[in-house]
Amino acid sequence: MTPKRALPILLAAAAVMVVGFLLLEPKQRQTPPASTTTSEAKTATETTAAQPNTRTIAIEGGEPVGGAAELTYKQGSTVSLTVTTDGAEAEVHVHGYDIEKTAAPGDPAKFVFVAKHTGRFEIELHPGTAIARLDVVP
């Protein structure tokens, strides 16, 4: 084969290799479309913002409806509790965690915290009405 005939064949072979490389390039090198990135970011945000199951304790006439609630959580989990009242404004205190919030008619006390400490803790409507017992287990 003469050099004049070999040159076009070599150029054609090189062109086929370049096109093949571009077509078979690994997908991870390509930038995903903006809509996919936005969708993934939104899903991550929604998952992070999702609230755990919230327990509600209703106070009527100064007493918890159905008696003092018994709440059990695993250590490290998130406690989410809402306390409603039909009477006068009252302070709700989670002993052992030293969290205190005010509950009033139409304005419930909302608690969201990590159960870091194990043990049994009273949740009290001040001045001294036990409305729940919080057990945090390992």
Summary of the structure (lengths in Angstrom):
residues: 138
radius of gyration: 31.8
end to end distance: 81.9
largest distance: 106.1
contacts: 333
relative contact order: 0.16
helix: 29%
strand: 41%
